[in-house]
Amino acid sequence: MKILANDGISESGLVALEKGGFEVLNIKVAQNQLENYINENNIDAILVRSATQVRQELIDACPSLKLIGRGGVGMDNIDVTYAEDQGLHVINTPEASSSAVAELVFAHLFGMARFLHSSNREMPLEGDSRFKELKKAYSNGIELRGKTLGIIGFGRIGQEVAKIGLAIGMKVIATDAQITAAPISIAFYNGQKITFNIETIEKDELLKEADFISLHVPAQEDYIITKDEFDKMKDGVGIVNTARGGILQEVDLVNAIESGKVQFAGLDVFETEPSPAVQLLMNPELSLTPHIGAATKEAQDRIGIELAKQIIALLKN
């Protein structure tokens, strides 16, 4: 059986699949060439991340496909229900990347709280000529300990974010459309563990209380954060979006920064990927990363191995 890893797969995942008797084609095929490539090579399974779209038209045109695998959580680039109705297996790896995304949230939070996103731009340019002025400009940072972290979307990733927040001494509050409470267990290196039970609250209450807000919801038809939500937040709030572009109204965010309502924001995802708006790229109050939430070596290894296990179980057994 042949597998096309169109958005790549880790070496550990590739080795596991080859040991399982699969031929893995770890190459990138352009979206408009996928149909021909899959049919010409009689591909049994396609593995994607967020870049490749697997829509109804492609599914209909490629009768050899038996499985679609998504490395990561979000499935909005796949017509899941249609594929399953046609008898295809559709799999993902919802737990494998959670800790990687959660750590990126705090990379943004720690960096913004101490103005690293700005000082890392200024120091190479003026660190030798304006050292004292820059020191003064960046000496009003804040600590995360003791602050309130609001998590919107309390699934696997949101709960991983809660673990880190609790571990560094933050008060953690959360809201979710379906989850009413979740046990948050923090495991330490020596085998000790402590568990907190967090009950979710109404979104408006979270917006009013949080010093920092982190977004962890799937793709939505409408924005979940617009001017109306910004108006309910504390003045000087910090916000991080590592979930999906299109859930945060970016024009309203820029306006909220300019008004002082939002002090800073961290963005890993954008409405117009792969070409984020220039007003975002040039804004000095934004900490920016190019959609790398799940892109750690460890997470990619976990994703590859988990995909391999599921594929072997479904297609070989």
C-alpha positions, 0 to 999 in steps of 0.5 A: 500500500502507498501513502502520500505524506503530502505535508511531511511526516517525521522520520520516526513515523516514516520508519514505523510505516515502512516497518508495517509494510507501507511505501511512503512517498514523503514529497510535496505535491501541489494542490492542483496536481494532487488528483493526477498524482494520487490516481497515477500512483494508486495512492491508498492514504494521504497524510496532511497538516493544515496546508493541503485541502482534501475536499469532496471534489478530490475524494470523488476523483480519487477512488483509490483513497482509503484513508485521510490522516491529519497530523494535528488537531484541526480538521477544517481542511478536510471534508470529514463527514463526506469522506466518512460517508464514502467509506474512507477512514479519517484520522487525526492526532488530537493529543500529540501536539497539545503540549507544543502549542501550550508552550508556544502560548507561554513563549508569547506571554513571557516574551510580551510581558517583558517586551522581548518581541520589541526589544529583539527588534530594537537591540540589533539596530540601536543597542550600541547607541541607545542602550540606556534609553532602551533599558528605560523603555523596557524596564516596565515589564510585568510578571505572570505569577499572580495574574489571571489567565483566561482560556477560551476553549477548554479542550486538550490544548486549553487544558495543557495551557491551564497546567502551565499557568497553574504551575507558574502561579497564575489564577486560571479561568476558562470558558467552553461551549460544551465542557463544564469542568475539567480536572487539571493534573500537573505531573512533576519530574519525581512522580508527584502529581497535583490535581485542580478541578476547574469549572468553566464560567460564562465568556463575558465573565472571563473577558472582564476578569482576565489579565491575559486571554488565550484562544483555543477553539476550532475554526468558526463561521464567525469571529469570537473576538470582535470590538464588542468582546474587546470592549468588555476586557480589562484595559491593558489586556494581553491576548494570544491566538494559536488556534485558527485565523478568522476567529479573532477580528484582526482590524478590531485587534489593531484598533484595540491596541491603538486605543490602549485596550490591548497592551500586546498580542501574540499571533501564530495564526492569521486570517490571510495565511500565508500572507498576513496583513501588513498592518499586523506584520509591522505593528510593534505591539505584536509578537508574531510566529508563522503558524508553528504551534505544533512544530516541535521535534518532539510533537512531530515525532509523536504525531508521526508515530500516532499516525503510523499506529492508526494507519497500521491498525486500520489498513493492515488489520 
